[in-house]
Amino acid sequence: MTFARILVALDQSELRETIFLRSLTFAQACQGSLHLLHVLSPSFLGDPGFSSASTTFSDLGTYPTFVDPTIWQQQNQAQTEQAAAWLGQYCQTALDQGIEASFSYPTGEAGHEICQAATDWSADLVVVGRRGRSGLAEAIMGSVSQSVLHHAPCDVLVIQSLEIAAAPLQQSESEGD
């Protein structure tokens, strides 16, 4: 099967570069095009005033904090400009390699926005990263890769973080000692 339209979901984690480079290599092999997607957090870009970008007290709960509208606008603008800048750089890298590429940065819940973009763009493949949340952390914060695996309208390729990929190897090595 060939993948002509590859949607690449990127966040600001250390895994971002790996996800992009593997997607670029895959697009070259398939002679496909890339659409780079970064989902901006609605909790950060919400309305000025009371914000859910808030203070956590002893991991017991989250309390809303007041955000000055001017500061909110500056932070909103900075986050949007940063996303456009690094997505634009990745897009240019792909174009320089002869791969058709575009990008977008919608605001919303990451899993939903990735699946919506895959539908809207008619993606053949979605590439996402996985940081390795499990147990309580995954139950509370959710897993974007899990959400995409369950709801994407096409095939999904999950790129593991180096920590996850190395974990079974480390365990096997320690068992041999």
Z-matrix of the N, CA and C atoms (Angstrom, degrees):
N
C 1 1.455
C 2 1.522 1 108.67
N 3 1.302 2 115.72 1 141.47
C 4 1.459 3 120.44 2 178.21
C 5 1.522 4 109.77 3 -107.78
N 6 1.299 5 114.80 4 146.77
C 7 1.457 6 120.89 5 179.98
C 8 1.521 7 108.07 6 -114.02
N 9 1.328 8 116.06 7 104.42
C 10 1.460 9 120.95 8 -176.40
C 11 1.523 10 112.29 9 -86.86
N 12 1.336 11 116.58 10 -28.40
C 13 1.469 12 120.80 11 -175.83
C 14 1.527 13 108.26 12 -127.07
N 15 1.326 14 115.20 13 107.07
C 16 1.460 15 121.53 14 -173.92
C 17 1.524 16 109.41 15 -111.76
N 18 1.324 17 115.69 16 115.93
C 19 1.466 18 122.06 17 176.85
C 20 1.523 19 107.52 18 -91.30
N 21 1.322 20 116.70 19 125.10
C 22 1.460 21 122.17 20 -176.56
C 23 1.526 22 108.88 21 -113.85
N 24 1.337 23 116.09 22 111.41
C 25 1.465 24 121.57 23 -179.93
C 26 1.525 25 108.67 24 -88.55
N 27 1.325 26 115.93 25 120.54
C 28 1.462 27 121.59 26 -176.71
C 29 1.521 28 110.37 27 -122.35
N 30 1.329 29 115.67 28 136.65
C 31 1.457 30 119.45 29 171.70
C 32 1.523 31 107.54 30 -114.77
N 33 1.318 32 117.05 31 -164.46
C 34 1.458 33 119.32 32 -177.52
C 35 1.525 34 112.15 33 -100.79
N 36 1.311 35 117.42 34 22.50
C 37 1.460 36 120.97 35 -179.87
C 38 1.526 37 110.78 36 -80.99
N 39 1.321 38 115.02 37 171.16
C 40 1.466 39 121.01 38 177.56
C 41 1.528 40 111.55 39 -66.66
N 42 1.305 41 117.93 40 -14.93
C 43 1.464 42 122.78 41 -179.81
C 44 1.534 43 112.38 42 -79.90
N 45 1.316 44 116.96 43 -12.82
C 46 1.463 45 122.78 44 -174.50
C 47 1.529 46 112.74 45 -54.79
N 48 1.314 47 117.44 46 -47.47
C 49 1.467 48 121.42 47 -178.16
C 50 1.531 49 111.10 48 -62.30
N 51 1.327 50 116.38 49 -43.54
C 52 1.466 51 121.14 50 179.30
C 53 1.522 52 110.92 51 -62.22
N 54 1.326 53 116.50 52 -45.13
C 55 1.470 54 120.82 53 179.46
C 56 1.526 55 110.05 54 -59.72
N 57 1.327 56 116.08 55 -46.67
C 58 1.462 57 119.41 56 -179.41
C 59 1.528 58 111.57 57 -62.38
N 60 1.330 59 117.37 58 -49.30
C 61 1.468 60 120.45 59 -176.80
C 62 1.525 61 112.34 60 -63.37
N 63 1.321 62 117.25 61 -39.92
C 64 1.470 63 119.47 62 177.64
C 65 1.524 64 110.93 63 -67.34
N 66 1.326 65 116.55 64 -38.64
C 67 1.468 66 120.37 65 177.87
C 68 1.520 67 110.98 66 -65.38
N 69 1.323 68 116.34 67 -40.32
C 70 1.459 69 121.12 68 178.31
C 71 1.534 70 110.55 69 -62.40
N 72 1.318 71 116.70 70 -45.13
C 73 1.465 72 121.43 71 177.84
C 74 1.527 73 110.73 72 -61.23
N 75 1.322 74 115.64 73 -42.40
C 76 1.464 75 121.08 74 179.18
C 77 1.527 76 110.64 75 -63.85
N 78 1.334 77 116.68 76 -43.63
C 79 1.466 78 120.77 77 179.25
C 80 1.527 79 110.84 78 -63.06
N 81 1.330 80 117.17 79 -38.58
C 82 1.466 81 120.40 80 177.66
C 83 1.527 82 110.56 81 -63.52
N 84 1.324 83 116.44 82 -44.08
C 85 1.466 84 120.94 83 -179.30
C 86 1.528 85 111.71 84 -64.98
N 87 1.323 86 116.52 85 -36.09
C 88 1.475 87 121.49 86 -177.78
C 89 1.522 88 112.79 87 -93.18
N 90 1.325 89 116.85 88 -4.35
C 91 1.458 90 121.96 89 -172.59
C 92 1.524 91 110.23 90 54.15
N 93 1.329 92 114.60 91 44.06
C 94 1.458 93 121.21 92 -178.42
C 95 1.514 94 112.39 93 -102.04
N 96 1.314 95 115.28 94 177.43
C 97 1.460 96 121.60 95 175.85
C 98 1.523 97 108.57 96 -113.02
N 99 1.327 98 115.11 97 157.89
C 100 1.461 99 121.60 98 -178.76
C 101 1.520 100 110.74 99 -115.05
N 102 1.316 101 115.17 100 143.12
C 103 1.459 102 120.87 101 165.67
C 104 1.523 103 105.76 102 -123.51
N 105 1.326 104 116.20 103 115.81
C 106 1.455 105 122.39 104 -178.27
C 107 1.521 106 108.83 105 -90.80
N 108 1.326 107 115.92 106 131.85
C 109 1.463 108 121.25 107 -174.24
C 110 1.522 109 109.82 108 -131.04
N 111 1.317 110 115.64 109 129.71
C 112 1.465 111 121.46 110 171.66
C 113 1.523 112 106.76 111 -127.05
N 114 1.323 113 116.58 112 124.84
C 115 1.464 114 120.65 113 -178.34
C 116 1.521 115 108.95 114 -94.39
N 117 1.329 116 115.25 115 120.60
C 118 1.460 117 121.22 116 177.21
C 119 1.520 118 109.01 117 -77.40
N 120 1.296 119 116.11 118 141.75
C 121 1.461 120 121.80 119 -176.11
C 122 1.523 121 111.86 120 -74.05
N 123 1.339 122 117.60 121 126.47
C 124 1.465 123 119.31 122 177.68
C 125 1.522 124 111.56 123 -69.04
N 126 1.329 125 118.61 124 -25.49
C 127 1.463 126 120.08 125 179.73
C 128 1.514 127 110.35 126 -67.63
N 129 1.321 128 117.14 127 -28.58
C 130 1.454 129 120.05 128 177.90
C 131 1.517 130 111.07 129 -86.56
N 132 1.323 131 116.66 130 -38.97
C 133 1.456 132 120.57 131 -175.37
C 134 1.520 133 112.88 132 -93.53
N 135 1.320 134 117.16 133 14.16
C 136 1.455 135 120.68 134 -179.66
C 137 1.514 136 112.14 135 -65.26
N 138 1.299 137 116.34 136 -169.60
C 139 1.454 138 121.09 137 -178.91
C 140 1.519 139 111.09 138 -67.87
N 141 1.331 140 116.96 139 146.41
C 142 1.455 141 118.63 140 173.62
C 143 1.523 142 108.96 141 -66.53
N 144 1.274 143 116.25 142 164.09
C 145 1.458 144 120.64 143 -176.02
C 146 1.502 145 107.62 144 104.70
N 147 1.329 146 117.76 145 -127.70
C 148 1.456 147 119.04 146 177.27
C 149 1.512 148 108.50 147 -77.56
N 150 1.299 149 115.18 148 132.41
C 151 1.457 150 121.28 149 -173.05
C 152 1.507 151 110.43 150 -126.80
N 153 1.322 152 116.03 151 151.42
C 154 1.454 153 118.82 152 173.64
C 155 1.522 154 110.36 153 -87.42
N 156 1.332 155 117.55 154 -2.10
C 157 1.463 156 121.01 155 168.19
C 158 1.516 157 103.92 156 -77.72
N 159 1.307 158 116.75 157 86.88
C 160 1.441 159 121.26 158 -161.31
C 161 1.510 160 114.00 159 -128.05
N 162 1.301 161 113.97 160 -175.34
C 163 1.451 162 122.35 161 -177.73
C 164 1.515 163 109.91 162 -96.07
N 165 1.317 164 116.67 163 133.47
C 166 1.460 165 121.55 164 176.83
C 167 1.515 166 108.08 165 -100.78
N 168 1.315 167 117.01 166 131.42
C 169 1.456 168 122.21 167 -179.00
C 170 1.509 169 109.57 168 -108.16
N 171 1.329 170 116.15 169 110.34
C 172 1.464 171 123.18 170 175.63
C 173 1.527 172 113.00 171 50.76
N 174 1.315 173 116.60 172 33.12
C 175 1.470 174 121.72 173 179.47
C 176 1.523 175 113.02 174 57.49
N 177 1.325 176 117.64 175 18.34
C 178 1.463 177 120.59 176 -179.54
C 179 1.516 178 111.90 177 -92.58
N 180 1.284 179 116.64 178 -24.41
C 181 1.453 180 118.06 179 -178.46
C 182 1.504 181 110.59 180 179.25
N 183 1.305 182 115.19 181 173.47
C 184 1.447 183 121.12 182 -178.68
C 185 1.514 184 108.25 183 -115.68
N 186 1.312 185 115.17 184 135.72
C 187 1.449 186 120.63 185 -178.25
C 188 1.516 187 109.05 186 -119.63
N 189 1.323 188 117.18 187 133.05
C 190 1.461 189 119.24 188 -179.71
C 191 1.525 190 110.93 189 -65.54
N 192 1.316 191 115.68 190 146.00
C 193 1.451 192 120.84 191 176.40
C 194 1.514 193 108.04 192 -120.32
N 195 1.316 194 116.23 193 155.86
C 196 1.450 195 120.38 194 178.89
C 197 1.516 196 109.20 195 -84.23
N 198 1.312 197 115.81 196 130.87
C 199 1.457 198 121.03 197 178.63
C 200 1.520 199 108.02 198 -115.36
N 201 1.313 200 115.50 199 122.52
C 202 1.455 201 121.29 200 177.18
C 203 1.533 202 108.48 201 -61.40
N 204 1.347 203 118.24 202 131.16
C 205 1.471 204 120.35 203 -177.38
C 206 1.529 205 114.09 204 -55.75
N 207 1.330 206 117.32 205 -34.97
C 208 1.468 207 120.14 206 179.06
C 209 1.522 208 110.75 207 -66.48
N 210 1.332 209 116.10 208 -44.90
C 211 1.463 210 120.77 209 178.46
C 212 1.523 211 109.53 210 -64.41
N 213 1.330 212 116.23 211 -41.75
C 214 1.469 213 120.60 212 178.69
C 215 1.521 214 110.56 213 -57.81
N 216 1.337 215 116.87 214 -46.70
C 217 1.464 216 120.45 215 -179.45
C 218 1.527 217 111.24 216 -62.55
N 219 1.330 218 116.53 217 -41.11
C 220 1.462 219 120.35 218 179.68
C 221 1.529 220 110.79 219 -64.66
N 222 1.323 221 116.68 220 -44.46
C 223 1.463 222 120.68 221 179.96
C 224 1.529 223 110.86 222 -66.83
N 225 1.318 224 116.33 223 -41.42
C 226 1.462 225 121.69 224 177.41
C 227 1.523 226 109.94 225 -59.03
N 228 1.323 227 115.99 226 -48.87
C 229 1.465 228 121.23 227 179.92
C 230 1.527 229 111.09 228 -62.48
N 231 1.330 230 117.07 229 -42.70
C 232 1.469 231 121.01 230 -179.29
C 233 1.528 232 110.97 231 -63.72
N 234 1.335 233 117.13 232 -44.50
C 235 1.465 234 120.18 233 -179.60
C 236 1.527 235 110.59 234 -64.32
N 237 1.307 236 117.01 235 -41.88
C 238 1.461 237 121.51 236 179.56
C 239 1.529 238 110.99 237 -65.14
N 240 1.336 239 117.04 238 -44.54
C 241 1.465 240 121.02 239 179.36
C 242 1.525 241 111.59 240 -64.83
N 243 1.334 242 116.69 241 -40.16
C 244 1.465 243 120.24 242 178.61
C 245 1.525 244 110.64 243 -62.54
N 246 1.328 245 116.36 244 -45.40
C 247 1.469 246 119.99 245 179.56
C 248 1.525 247 110.49 246 -61.15
N 249 1.322 248 116.73 247 -46.00
C 250 1.466 249 120.31 248 179.77
C 251 1.529 250 110.99 249 -61.65
N 252 1.331 251 117.03 250 -37.88
C 253 1.469 252 120.77 251 -178.08
C 254 1.525 253 111.83 252 -67.07
N 255 1.338 254 117.48 253 -52.21
C 256 1.469 255 117.47 254 -176.55
C 257 1.521 256 112.25 255 -73.57
N 258 1.334 257 117.88 256 -32.78
C 259 1.462 258 119.19 257 173.97
C 260 1.532 259 110.55 258 -65.01
N 261 1.333 260 115.86 259 -39.75
C 262 1.462 261 120.57 260 177.72
C 263 1.523 262 112.27 261 -62.45
N 264 1.341 263 116.42 262 -38.17
C 265 1.468 264 120.29 263 177.95
C 266 1.530 265 110.78 264 -64.92
N 267 1.330 266 115.79 265 -45.70
C 268 1.466 267 119.10 266 177.90
C 269 1.527 268 110.79 267 -62.29
N 270 1.308 269 116.10 268 -41.81
C 271 1.464 270 121.17 269 179.97
C 272 1.531 271 109.74 270 -61.05
N 273 1.322 272 116.96 271 -43.88
C 274 1.462 273 120.92 272 179.19
C 275 1.527 274 111.35 273 -64.20
N 276 1.332 275 116.82 274 -38.59
C 277 1.469 276 120.83 275 176.73
C 278 1.525 277 110.20 276 -59.36
N 279 1.331 278 116.21 277 -44.77
C 280 1.469 279 120.25 278 178.72
C 281 1.527 280 110.65 279 -63.46
N 282 1.320 281 116.64 280 -45.37
C 283 1.466 282 120.50 281 179.45
C 284 1.526 283 110.91 282 -60.91
N 285 1.329 284 116.92 283 -40.25
C 286 1.467 285 121.29 284 178.21
C 287 1.528 286 111.91 285 -63.08
N 288 1.330 287 116.45 286 -25.69
C 289 1.470 288 121.82 287 179.03
C 290 1.538 289 111.28 288 -90.76
N 291 1.337 290 116.49 289 4.71
C 292 1.459 291 120.29 290 178.46
C 293 1.518 292 114.25 291 85.04
N 294 1.329 293 116.98 292 14.62
C 295 1.463 294 121.53 293 179.92
C 296 1.525 295 109.02 294 -103.19
N 297 1.322 296 116.20 295 125.65
C 298 1.461 297 120.62 296 175.23
C 299 1.521 298 108.17 297 -63.29
N 300 1.331 299 116.95 298 132.17
C 301 1.464 300 119.92 299 -176.35
C 302 1.520 301 110.95 300 -148.13
N 303 1.320 302 113.87 301 149.09
C 304 1.459 303 122.25 302 175.22
C 305 1.520 304 107.22 303 -143.94
N 306 1.326 305 116.66 304 171.91
C 307 1.461 306 118.95 305 178.02
C 308 1.518 307 111.06 306 -149.92
N 309 1.329 308 114.44 307 160.68
C 310 1.464 309 121.66 308 174.22
C 311 1.517 310 108.71 309 -152.79
N 312 1.340 311 115.37 310 162.31
C 313 1.460 312 120.46 311 -179.87
C 314 1.533 313 109.77 312 -143.95
N 315 1.327 314 116.20 313 76.71
C 316 1.469 315 120.05 314 178.60
C 317 1.528 316 110.98 315 -71.93
N 318 1.305 317 115.23 316 166.01
C 319 1.459 318 122.05 317 175.63
C 320 1.516 319 108.39 318 -107.90
N 321 1.321 320 116.91 319 134.78
C 322 1.460 321 120.26 320 177.40
C 323 1.505 322 111.84 321 158.92
N 324 1.317 323 115.05 322 -163.52
C 325 1.463 324 121.89 323 177.26
C 326 1.525 325 106.35 324 -81.76
N 327 1.320 326 116.72 325 127.06
C 328 1.465 327 121.91 326 -168.53
C 329 1.531 328 113.62 327 -55.63
N 330 1.319 329 118.33 328 -51.89
C 331 1.462 330 120.61 329 -177.92
C 332 1.518 331 112.33 330 -57.39
N 333 1.316 332 116.13 331 -46.35
C 334 1.463 333 121.14 332 -179.90
C 335 1.527 334 111.24 333 -63.78
N 336 1.326 335 116.79 334 -46.57
C 337 1.470 336 120.72 335 -177.31
C 338 1.528 337 111.75 336 -65.29
N 339 1.332 338 116.92 337 -36.83
C 340 1.466 339 120.31 338 177.98
C 341 1.527 340 110.08 339 -64.01
N 342 1.326 341 116.65 340 -47.02
C 343 1.473 342 120.51 341 179.59
C 344 1.523 343 111.34 342 -65.17
N 345 1.327 344 117.21 343 -38.28
C 346 1.465 345 120.76 344 178.12
C 347 1.525 346 110.53 345 -64.89
N 348 1.327 347 116.60 346 -43.22
C 349 1.467 348 120.20 347 178.50
C 350 1.526 349 110.73 348 -63.89
N 351 1.328 350 117.17 349 -38.75
C 352 1.467 351 121.04 350 178.05
C 353 1.525 352 110.42 351 -61.40
N 354 1.321 353 116.51 352 -40.98
C 355 1.463 354 121.43 353 177.83
C 356 1.524 355 110.64 354 -67.42
N 357 1.335 356 116.34 355 -51.45
C 358 1.467 357 121.02 356 -176.72
C 359 1.526 358 112.44 357 -61.46
N 360 1.325 359 117.28 358 -36.52
C 361 1.465 360 122.21 359 -176.23
C 362 1.530 361 111.88 360 -91.62
N 363 1.331 362 116.99 361 -3.77
C 364 1.475 363 123.04 362 -177.19
C 365 1.526 364 111.65 363 57.25
N 366 1.327 365 115.34 364 48.24
C 367 1.467 366 120.98 365 -179.12
C 368 1.524 367 110.80 366 -66.99
N 369 1.327 368 115.40 367 144.96
C 370 1.464 369 122.13 368 173.11
C 371 1.526 370 110.73 369 -91.25
N 372 1.337 371 115.30 370 -23.01
C 373 1.456 372 121.53 371 -176.02
C 374 1.517 373 108.98 372 -151.25
N 375 1.334 374 115.73 373 139.37
C 376 1.463 375 122.00 374 171.75
C 377 1.521 376 106.97 375 -113.47
N 378 1.327 377 116.35 376 132.66
C 379 1.462 378 121.70 377 176.20
C 380 1.521 379 107.45 378 -111.52
N 381 1.337 380 116.03 379 123.62
C 382 1.469 381 122.18 380 178.58
C 383 1.524 382 108.99 381 -131.07
N 384 1.305 383 115.08 382 160.65
C 385 1.460 384 120.64 383 175.52
C 386 1.514 385 110.27 384 -101.56
N 387 1.318 386 114.57 385 163.61
C 388 1.468 387 120.75 386 177.87
C 389 1.514 388 107.89 387 -136.41
N 390 1.336 389 114.87 388 122.23
C 391 1.460 390 120.40 389 -178.35
C 392 1.510 391 113.11 390 -88.69
N 393 1.303 392 117.36 391 -18.27
C 394 1.457 393 118.76 392 175.61
C 395 1.507 394 116.19 393 99.92
N 396 1.310 395 117.14 394 24.44
C 397 1.464 396 117.51 395 173.13
C 398 1.515 397 108.31 396 -65.48
N 399 1.301 398 115.56 397 142.26
C 400 1.459 399 118.91 398 176.48
C 401 1.512 400 108.58 399 -149.92
N 402 1.296 401 115.10 400 170.15
C 403 1.454 402 120.81 401 176.97
C 404 1.510 403 112.63 402 60.67
N 405 1.323 404 116.15 403 -131.70
C 406 1.457 405 122.51 404 -175.38
C 407 1.526 406 111.88 405 -63.37
N 408 1.324 407 117.52 406 -42.07
C 409 1.467 408 120.18 407 -179.86
C 410 1.525 409 110.90 408 -59.24
N 411 1.335 410 117.11 409 -42.36
C 412 1.459 411 120.15 410 179.48
C 413 1.523 412 110.44 411 -69.31
N 414 1.323 413 117.37 412 -38.40
C 415 1.464 414 120.88 413 -179.68
C 416 1.524 415 111.10 414 -64.82
N 417 1.324 416 117.01 415 -39.69
C 418 1.462 417 120.84 416 -177.76
C 419 1.525 418 111.22 417 -80.00
N 420 1.323 419 116.62 418 -50.27
C 421 1.458 420 120.89 419 -173.07
C 422 1.521 421 112.90 420 -91.23
N 423 1.320 422 116.41 421 -18.01
C 424 1.455 423 119.64 422 -178.15
C 425 1.508 424 111.42 423 80.91
N 426 1.286 425 115.06 424 168.39
C 427 1.453 426 121.70 425 178.17
C 428 1.518 427 107.45 426 -128.56
N 429 1.313 428 115.36 427 117.00
C 430 1.456 429 119.74 428 179.96
C 431 1.525 430 110.16 429 -61.97
N 432 1.329 431 116.80 430 -44.17
C 433 1.466 432 119.04 431 -178.61
C 434 1.527 433 111.33 432 -61.92
N 435 1.336 434 117.47 433 -39.43
C 436 1.476 435 120.66 434 177.31
C 437 1.522 436 110.63 435 -62.55
N 438 1.319 437 116.45 436 -45.02
C 439 1.459 438 120.71 437 179.56
C 440 1.526 439 111.01 438 -60.37
N 441 1.320 440 116.41 439 -44.76
C 442 1.465 441 120.48 440 -179.75
C 443 1.527 442 110.73 441 -66.05
N 444 1.332 443 117.31 442 -42.33
C 445 1.468 444 120.43 443 177.92
C 446 1.524 445 111.82 444 -56.77
N 447 1.330 446 116.33 445 -38.70
C 448 1.463 447 120.62 446 -176.57
C 449 1.525 448 113.94 447 -82.85
N 450 1.338 449 118.27 448 -24.17
C 451 1.464 450 119.53 449 -170.72
C 452 1.527 451 115.59 450 -121.44
N 453 1.309 452 118.77 451 -6.90
C 454 1.470 453 120.35 452 -177.83
C 455 1.528 454 110.77 453 -66.41
N 456 1.326 455 116.93 454 145.06
C 457 1.465 456 121.12 455 179.69
C 458 1.532 457 113.20 456 -83.79
N 459 1.339 458 116.84 457 8.78
C 460 1.466 459 120.85 458 -176.20
C 461 1.526 460 109.11 459 -150.18
N 462 1.318 461 116.32 460 -175.50
C 463 1.462 462 120.81 461 177.48
C 464 1.525 463 110.28 462 -65.04
N 465 1.338 464 115.25 463 153.59
C 466 1.465 465 121.71 464 -179.09
C 467 1.523 466 108.66 465 -130.36
N 468 1.315 467 116.02 466 133.09
C 469 1.457 468 122.82 467 173.81
C 470 1.524 469 107.30 468 -111.91
N 471 1.337 470 116.56 469 122.29
C 472 1.462 471 121.51 470 -179.28
C 473 1.524 472 108.58 471 -104.50
N 474 1.323 473 116.13 472 124.10
C 475 1.463 474 122.49 473 177.37
C 476 1.526 475 107.52 474 -96.75
N 477 1.323 476 116.06 475 119.64
C 478 1.464 477 121.64 476 -178.42
C 479 1.526 478 110.39 477 -77.85
N 480 1.334 479 116.40 478 147.60
C 481 1.461 480 119.75 479 171.87
C 482 1.522 481 108.10 480 -69.75
N 483 1.303 482 117.04 481 159.35
C 484 1.464 483 120.97 482 -179.12
C 485 1.520 484 111.48 483 -60.64
N 486 1.332 485 117.61 484 -35.12
C 487 1.462 486 121.18 485 179.81
C 488 1.523 487 110.95 486 -63.56
N 489 1.325 488 116.86 487 -41.74
C 490 1.466 489 120.98 488 -179.94
C 491 1.522 490 109.64 489 -69.57
N 492 1.315 491 116.17 490 -45.27
C 493 1.463 492 120.39 491 -177.82
C 494 1.526 493 111.63 492 -62.79
N 495 1.329 494 117.77 493 -33.62
C 496 1.464 495 121.41 494 -177.53
C 497 1.524 496 112.90 495 -85.36
N 498 1.324 497 118.48 496 -19.41
C 499 1.469 498 121.70 497 -174.11
C 500 1.529 499 113.39 498 -56.70
N 501 1.331 500 121.22 499 -50.97
C 502 1.465 501 119.49 500 179.86
C 503 1.531 502 112.23 501 -62.32
N 504 1.323 503 117.27 502 -36.35
C 505 1.452 504 121.65 503 179.38
C 506 1.525 505 110.27 504 -64.28
N 507 1.325 506 117.19 505 -45.03
C 508 1.459 507 121.00 506 179.25
C 509 1.517 508 110.53 507 -62.62
N 510 1.325 509 117.09 508 -40.81
C 511 1.456 510 121.08 509 179.97
C 512 1.525 511 109.67 510 -65.25
N 513 1.319 512 118.16 511 -43.51
C 514 1.465 513 121.86 512 179.59
C 515 1.518 514 111.26 513 -62.98
N 516 1.340 515 116.65 514 -40.75
C 517 1.454 516 120.60 515 -179.79
C 518 1.520 517 111.38 516 -65.27
N 519 1.345 518 117.01 517 -39.92
C 520 1.464 519 119.64 518 -178.76
C 521 1.524 520 111.33 519 -71.57
N 522 1.340 521 117.59 520 -27.59
C 523 1.464 522 120.46 521 177.98
C 524 1.524 523 110.96 522 -70.93
N 525 1.341 524 117.18 523 -27.29
C 526 1.454 525 121.56 524 -178.70
C 527 1.516 526 112.93 525 -78.32
N 528 1.317 527 118.46 526 -13.08
C 529 1.470 528 121.89 527 -178.75
C 530 1.491 529 112.77 528 -78.96
